[in-house]
Amino acid sequence: MKIAIIGLGAIGLDFSNKLISSGISLTGFTRKPVGSYKVFEKNKSSKLIIESYNRPRSEDLGCYDLIVFALKNQILVRTLSIYLPLLKKDGYVLCLQNGIMEYFIAEHFPVNRLLGAVAAGNSIYNPPDTVNISHPVAYTIGAFNSFHNADRTYTDLIEIFSKVPRVKIVPNILSAKWKKLLFSSILNPLSAICGATADKILKNDIAVEVGLKIIDEILQVADCEGVEISKSKLFSPYILKSNNQIPHIIKHGLLHLLAPAIKGMVISMLQDIEAGRETEIDYINGMVKRLADTHNISVPFNVLTIQIVKEIEEKKVLPSFNNLERYRKLLDTV
């Protein structure tokens, strides 16, 4: 079984570390290969060695059973066509991307050989060779399409992943991806907009109110897409919908309760802003907007969120909780 991981940033290195620690060999492709990395997790350090290259070689074409994409979404859009030829004819793609980029990949690759993943946790890549895992990352992996191939390659991949620690296998990933999208669409942009860690966002009443509006818009889009977002025994995202009878103060309280679990978490979009990099806003809230447009749904809170993040990217405004005042007029009209 030959596996390639495209993108050796925070998540790519964490996932590679889990696979290699489980005795699974792989090849990495990244813009600036290092080969040896330092991994810090729970005050322990380890060394991660990955055979890696900065571009596919001729001998790589058509020889991989699985390609794992762990890139920034905007980079995936530009490079997908470069890496798909590495696959065997019956090879699979695993999307470790933020948001719901499986929809984009499915436009260029057979859906019955497309897997998706949700990463829960937080890691920070400090170039050129260090990754700090501040909140241990767990992965949920499943098929993008329920009618995926039940072939030998799929069976072998599931068997491999089932042996990797902190990896859960589910039949279909879409429900979990949309659930993660609900919170990514709040915490990623609002952390960047306010210049604050994730827990501070969930402790701010205006940010939480904006977050509830964003969630409500995404739930409308998910309904139109025919996606039922996953629920747990303790929590269903549908209780946050604006048209149910649960008191508003309870909805606020539920989001406030999530703050301690993500204390000090520096979300990836805030990392990008602090490093002066382009963010993934076009492929998180922007993907919500594109899907909403196909169903003629208005998503004004997502649209304003995209606009503010773009202005911060362009250094027209600075990250600050004062930016939340931009939502005031919109909040007063809905």
FINURO-581713 format. One line per 2 residues: number of its first residue (from 1); their letters; for each residue x, y negated, z of C-alpha. Coordinates in Angstrom, 2 decimals. Layout:
REM residues N
NUM> A> X:Y:Z ~ ...;
//
This chain:
REM residues 334
1> MK> 0.00:0.00:0.00 ~ 1.64:-3.23:-1.17;
3> IA> 0.50:-6.47:0.47 ~ 1.43:-10.06:-0.38;
5> II> 0.66:-13.06:1.79 ~ 0.46:-16.36:-0.04;
7> GL> 1.24:-19.23:2.31 ~ 3.44:-18.93:5.39;
9> GA> 2.05:-21.74:7.49 ~ 0.44:-21.45:10.91;
11> IG> -2.22:-18.84:10.11 ~ -0.17:-17.06:7.45;
13> LD> 2.68:-16.53:9.90 ~ 0.39:-15.47:12.74;
15> FS> -1.38:-12.90:10.53 ~ 1.94:-11.69:9.09;
17> NK> 3.28:-11.27:12.62 ~ 0.31:-9.10:13.57;
19> LI> 0.67:-6.91:10.50 ~ 4.45:-6.49:10.76;
21> SS> 4.20:-5.81:14.51 ~ 1.76:-3.01:13.61;
23> GI> 4.28:-1.45:11.24 ~ 2.76:-2.82:8.03;
25> SL> 5.24:-4.13:5.45 ~ 4.46:-7.16:3.31;
27> TG> 5.96:-9.78:1.04 ~ 5.48:-13.50:1.56;
29> FT> 5.24:-16.31:-0.96 ~ 5.71:-19.86:0.23;
31> RK> 7.01:-23.16:-1.07 ~ 10.20:-23.08:1.02;
33> PV> 11.08:-19.50:2.05 ~ 13.01:-19.15:5.28;
35> GS> 12.98:-15.40:5.83 ~ 13.30:-15.50:9.62;
37> YK> 10.85:-17.30:11.94 ~ 10.55:-17.97:15.65;
39> VF> 7.12:-17.18:17.10 ~ 6.06:-18.59:20.48;
41> EK> 2.94:-17.22:22.17 ~ 1.99:-17.17:25.87;
43> NK> 5.44:-18.43:26.90 ~ 7.08:-15.53:25.06;
45> SS> 9.21:-15.82:21.96 ~ 9.82:-13.29:19.21;
47> KL> 11.56:-13.16:15.86 ~ 9.60:-12.57:12.67;
49> II> 11.46:-11.48:9.54 ~ 9.60:-11.64:6.22;
51> ES> 10.90:-10.94:2.74 ~ 9.69:-14.07:0.97;
53> YN> 9.97:-15.96:-2.31 ~ 8.94:-19.38:-3.54;
55> RP> 7.24:-18.07:-6.69 ~ 6.19:-14.74:-8.23;
57> RS> 8.88:-12.83:-10.07 ~ 8.26:-10.80:-13.21;
59> ED> 8.56:-7.56:-11.21 ~ 5.78:-8.73:-8.88;
61> LG> 3.12:-8.83:-11.59 ~ 0.44:-6.17:-11.35;
63> CY> 1.94:-4.33:-8.38 ~ 0.04:-5.45:-5.26;
65> DL> -2.98:-3.73:-3.73 ~ -3.91:-6.79:-1.66;
67> IV> -3.22:-10.49:-1.83 ~ -3.92:-12.53:1.31;
69> FA> -4.45:-16.24:0.70 ~ -3.48:-18.39:3.70;
71> LK> -2.91:-21.73:2.00 ~ -4.31:-25.19:2.43;
73> NQ> -7.51:-25.19:0.38 ~ -6.37:-27.90:-2.01;
75> IL> -3.22:-25.86:-2.74 ~ -5.29:-22.70:-3.30;
77> VR> -7.30:-24.53:-5.95 ~ -4.11:-25.46:-7.78;
79> TL> -2.33:-22.09:-7.51 ~ -4.99:-19.33:-7.54;
81> SI> -4.31:-18.53:-11.20 ~ -0.59:-18.17:-10.49;
83> YL> -1.03:-15.45:-7.86 ~ -4.01:-13.39:-9.06;
85> PL> -1.82:-11.69:-11.73 ~ 0.18:-10.07:-8.90;
87> LK> -2.73:-7.70:-8.26 ~ -3.21:-4.22:-9.62;
89> KD> -6.34:-3.78:-11.73 ~ -8.20:-2.41:-8.69;
91> GY> -6.52:-4.77:-6.19 ~ -8.30:-6.83:-3.55;
93> VL> -8.14:-10.42:-2.35 ~ -8.46:-11.39:1.32;
95> CL> -9.32:-15.04:1.89 ~ -7.90:-16.40:5.15;
97> QN> -8.75:-19.95:4.09 ~ -10.48:-22.55:6.24;
99> GI> -14.12:-23.19:5.36 ~ -15.96:-21.02:2.82;
101> ME> -13.44:-20.88:-0.02 ~ -14.63:-17.37:-0.90;
103> YF> -17.23:-19.18:-3.03 ~ -14.45:-20.79:-5.05;
105> IA> -12.44:-17.57:-5.41 ~ -15.61:-15.72:-6.49;
107> EH> -15.79:-17.99:-9.54 ~ -12.46:-16.54:-10.73;
109> FP> -12.34:-13.02:-9.26 ~ -14.74:-10.04:-8.98;
111> VN> -16.87:-10.42:-5.85 ~ -16.91:-6.68:-5.25;
113> RL> -13.15:-6.81:-4.54 ~ -13.19:-9.98:-2.45;
115> LG> -12.76:-9.89:1.32 ~ -13.09:-12.82:3.69;
117> AV> -11.85:-13.53:7.19 ~ -12.62:-15.79:10.11;
119> AA> -9.74:-16.86:12.34 ~ -10.59:-17.91:15.88;
121> GN> -7.78:-19.54:17.85 ~ -5.08:-22.08:17.17;
123> SI> -1.51:-22.05:15.95 ~ 0.82:-24.84:14.88;
125> YN> 3.57:-24.49:12.30 ~ 6.65:-26.62:12.92;
127> PP> 8.79:-26.52:9.76 ~ 11.00:-24.99:8.77;
129> DT> 10.88:-21.85:10.91 ~ 8.74:-22.09:14.06;
131> VN> 5.12:-21.28:14.84 ~ 3.54:-22.03:18.21;
133> IS> 0.39:-20.03:18.96 ~ -1.29:-22.19:21.60;
135> HP> -4.58:-20.27:21.59 ~ -4.18:-16.58:20.56;
137> VA> -5.79:-15.99:17.18 ~ -8.35:-13.24:16.58;
139> YT> -9.58:-12.28:13.11 ~ -12.88:-10.96:11.79;
141> IG> -12.59:-9.38:8.34 ~ -15.33:-8.19:6.02;
143> AF> -16.55:-8.00:2.43 ~ -17.79:-11.16:0.74;
145> NS> -20.44:-9.12:-1.05 ~ -22.39:-6.33:0.65;
147> FH> -22.22:-4.36:-2.60 ~ -18.43:-4.15:-2.59;
149> NA> -16.50:-1.23:-4.04 ~ -16.30:1.70:-1.64;
151> DR> -13.14:2.87:-3.37 ~ -9.94:4.36:-1.98;
153> TY> -8.15:0.99:-1.87 ~ -10.95:-0.53:0.20;
155> TD> -11.00:2.47:2.54 ~ -7.22:2.29:2.98;
157> LI> -7.32:-1.45:3.68 ~ -10.01:-1.07:6.34;
159> EI> -8.01:1.73:7.95 ~ -4.91:-0.49:8.00;
161> FS> -6.71:-3.50:9.48 ~ -8.42:-1.36:12.12;
163> KV> -4.98:-0.63:13.61 ~ -4.00:-4.30:13.91;
165> PR> -4.55:-5.94:17.32 ~ -7.13:-8.73:17.58;
167> VK> -8.71:-7.77:14.24 ~ -12.41:-6.86:14.00;
169> IV> -13.98:-5.30:10.89 ~ -17.55:-6.17:9.84;
171> PN> -19.53:-5.01:6.77 ~ -20.18:-8.53:5.48;
173> IL> -18.25:-11.70:6.33 ~ -20.57:-14.45:5.03;
175> SA> -22.64:-14.74:8.20 ~ -19.53:-15.17:10.36;
177> KW> -17.92:-17.56:7.85 ~ -20.91:-19.90:7.94;
179> KK> -20.96:-19.79:11.74 ~ -17.30:-20.82:11.81;
181> LL> -18.08:-23.50:9.19 ~ -20.60:-25.09:11.57;
183> FS> -17.87:-25.82:14.08 ~ -15.05:-26.44:11.58;
185> SI> -17.21:-29.13:9.97 ~ -17.45:-30.88:13.32;
187> LN> -14.14:-30.31:15.07 ~ -11.82:-30.67:12.07;
189> PL> -13.02:-34.03:10.75 ~ -14.06:-35.58:14.06;
191> SA> -10.68:-34.72:15.59 ~ -9.04:-36.46:12.63;
193> IC> -11.44:-39.40:12.79 ~ -10.97:-39.92:16.52;
195> GA> -7.34:-38.85:16.80 ~ -8.20:-36.49:19.65;
197> TA> -7.95:-32.83:20.61 ~ -10.98:-30.60:20.08;
199> DK> -12.12:-30.53:23.71 ~ -12.21:-34.33:23.87;
201> IL> -14.51:-34.38:20.84 ~ -16.99:-32.12:22.61;
203> KN> -16.89:-34.28:25.73 ~ -17.86:-37.43:23.83;
205> DI> -21.63:-37.99:23.61 ~ -21.59:-39.86:20.29;
207> AV> -19.31:-37.25:18.71 ~ -21.61:-34.48:19.95;
209> EV> -24.66:-36.28:18.55 ~ -22.94:-36.64:15.18;
211> GL> -21.91:-32.99:15.42 ~ -25.49:-31.89:15.95;
213> KI> -26.56:-33.80:12.84 ~ -23.78:-32.18:10.78;
215> ID> -24.82:-28.74:12.09 ~ -28.45:-29.40:11.19;
217> EI> -27.49:-30.30:7.63 ~ -25.34:-27.16:7.26;
219> LQ> -28.13:-24.93:8.59 ~ -30.44:-26.35:5.92;
221> VA> -27.90:-25.53:3.21 ~ -27.31:-22.03:4.61;
223> DC> -31.07:-21.38:4.55 ~ -31.20:-22.35:0.87;
225> EG> -28.20:-20.12:0.16 ~ -30.03:-17.20:1.78;
227> VE> -27.40:-16.84:4.52 ~ -28.50:-15.89:8.02;
229> IS> -25.79:-17.17:10.33 ~ -24.57:-14.69:12.90;
231> KS> -25.77:-14.84:16.47 ~ -24.34:-13.46:19.68;
233> KL> -26.11:-12.25:22.80 ~ -25.42:-15.58:24.47;
235> FS> -25.70:-18.05:21.60 ~ -27.62:-18.63:18.39;
237> PY> -26.70:-21.66:16.25 ~ -30.37:-21.99:15.31;
239> IL> -31.20:-23.38:18.74 ~ -29.29:-26.51:17.65;
241> KS> -31.67:-27.22:14.74 ~ -33.48:-30.53:14.94;
243> NN> -36.93:-29.05:14.37 ~ -37.04:-26.69:17.34;
245> QI> -38.51:-27.44:20.75 ~ -35.34:-27.22:22.86;
247> PH> -34.67:-30.50:24.72 ~ -31.90:-32.60:23.22;
249> II> -30.01:-32.75:26.51 ~ -29.68:-28.95:26.49;
251> KH> -28.24:-29.00:22.96 ~ -25.67:-31.57:24.10;
253> GL> -24.91:-29.45:27.15 ~ -24.30:-26.34:25.07;
255> LH> -21.62:-28.09:23.01 ~ -20.10:-29.67:26.12;
257> LL> -19.75:-26.16:27.60 ~ -17.47:-25.11:24.73;
259> AP> -14.85:-27.75:25.60 ~ -12.87:-25.86:28.30;
261> AI> -12.20:-22.93:25.94 ~ -10.48:-25.23:23.43;
263> KG> -8.72:-27.53:25.88 ~ -5.74:-29.22:24.26;
265> MV> -6.38:-27.66:20.84 ~ -4.88:-29.76:18.06;
267> IS> -7.10:-28.97:15.09 ~ -5.46:-28.49:11.68;
269> ML> -7.02:-31.59:10.11 ~ -5.63:-33.75:12.92;
271> QD> -2.24:-32.08:12.38 ~ -2.46:-33.08:8.71;
273> IE> -3.33:-36.70:9.53 ~ -0.49:-36.95:12.05;
275> AG> 1.94:-35.52:9.49 ~ 0.70:-37.83:6.70;
277> RE> -0.59:-34.90:4.63 ~ -3.71:-34.57:2.50;
279> TE> -6.51:-32.95:4.51 ~ -8.95:-30.19:3.58;
281> ID> -12.00:-32.43:3.94 ~ -13.03:-31.90:0.29;
283> YI> -13.18:-28.14:0.88 ~ -14.89:-28.10:4.30;
285> NG> -17.52:-30.83:4.53 ~ -17.03:-31.40:0.81;
287> MV> -18.04:-27.80:0.07 ~ -21.19:-28.34:2.14;
289> KR> -21.94:-31.42:0.02 ~ -21.43:-29.52:-3.26;
291> LA> -23.72:-26.66:-2.21 ~ -26.29:-29.15:-0.86;
293> DT> -26.32:-30.90:-4.24 ~ -27.25:-27.64:-6.00;
295> HN> -30.35:-27.45:-3.78 ~ -31.16:-31.19:-3.87;
297> IS> -30.59:-31.47:-0.11 ~ -29.47:-34.76:1.43;
299> VP> -26.51:-34.42:3.82 ~ -25.71:-38.05:4.82;
301> FN> -23.70:-37.18:7.93 ~ -21.39:-34.89:5.98;
303> VL> -21.04:-37.56:3.28 ~ -20.10:-40.29:5.76;
305> TI> -17.69:-37.92:7.49 ~ -15.91:-37.27:4.19;
307> QI> -15.72:-41.00:3.52 ~ -14.18:-41.86:6.90;
309> VK> -11.57:-39.08:6.70 ~ -10.63:-40.25:3.19;
311> EI> -10.14:-43.78:4.49 ~ -7.88:-42.46:7.25;
313> EE> -5.90:-40.41:4.71 ~ -5.43:-43.58:2.69;
315> KK> -4.41:-45.46:5.87 ~ -7.25:-47.95:5.44;
317> VL> -8.28:-47.23:9.04 ~ -6.55:-45.58:11.99;
319> PS> -7.84:-42.59:13.94 ~ -9.84:-43.83:16.92;
321> FN> -13.02:-43.08:18.85 ~ -14.12:-46.53:17.66;
323> NL> -14.67:-44.97:14.23 ~ -17.72:-43.20:15.65;
325> ER> -19.50:-46.56:15.58 ~ -19.67:-46.09:11.79;
327> YR> -22.34:-43.45:12.45 ~ -24.48:-45.73:14.62;
329> KL> -26.67:-47.08:11.82 ~ -27.19:-43.60:10.40;
331> LD> -28.09:-42.22:13.83 ~ -30.65:-44.99:14.30;
333> TV> -32.40:-44.15:11.02 ~ -32.94:-40.41:11.51;
//
